[in-house]
Amino acid sequence: MIMIAENNYKLNGRNALVTGVSRRQGIGTAICRALAEAGANIFFTYWQKYDRAMPWGVDKTEPEQLQQELQALGVQAEKFELDLSDSEAPAKLMETAETRLGNLSILVNNATYSVEDSFEKLDARILDQTYFVNLRATALLSVEFARRYSGKTGGRIINLTSGQFQGAMSGEIAYAATKGAVDALTITLAAEVATKNITVNAINPGPTDTGWMSEGLKQELLSRFPLGRIGQPEDAARLVVFLASDDAEWITGQIIHSEGGFRRI
């Protein structure tokens, strides 16, 4: 007789919205898998135009492949391509997700926008585009989620950030500024929505191998991880599942630096 640990299905029947799930190697995909394995139904977004412009590129069939993989786990899985830089996108997304999946109890703000923007390159266009996705979309999605939430126990907002207050991020001015603002948003929003039984936390996964690292960079970073390996998408995903579960009901307003002891220079 096969015994299944009770906590394998600790999110059974809950509905989760995860943004920024374009690539099979990405953190967003790992989060979707982990939530689905815990029993949650998944609605995920992607925007392939952005990924096609990045060095890593994207296979246009990846979202469909992920949807099928999640459905094979026995949960409902829906996908939606959406440009989160559109000011109307957050309300449209929440409405679509609830229509297709039902009432949501988990929101994971994983979508991000990042380009190299040293002080020589930074201009208004780069700053605006980064702000639209990283901060504005995160804030508007979060408040739309909170307004619609029923108020019963188990509401969860989980933001992905990058440890901006742990040290400088040279060549990433707009990204660092907007992700730093997400930390501030997390702390204040947690206090505001606590009366609706929603917790709000942020995860800094540290440098994570999602396919963007060169071999040279991996070797450079490896010596700065005392645990002897580089972060993997699954590391962040496991923490998301924990924060989404009832086990984390007393944790809110926190910026969790889950980066394997990464040492900054």
WOJO-V77483 format. One line per field, one symbol per residue. burial: b if it has 9 or more other C-alpha atoms within 8 Angstrom, else e. A space follows every 50 residues. Layout:
burial = ???
This chain:
burial = eeeeeeebbbbeebbbbbbbbbbbbbbbbbbbbbbbbbbbbbbbbbbbee bbeeeeebeeebbeebbbebbeeebbbbbeebebbeeebbbebbeebbee beebbbbbbbbebeeebbeeebeeebbebbbbbbbbbbbbbbebbbeebe beebbbbbbbbbbbeeeeeeebbbbbbbbbbbbebbbbbbeebbebbbbb bbbbbbebbbeeeeeeebeebbebbbeeebbbbbbbbbebbbbbbeebbe bbbbbebbbbebeee
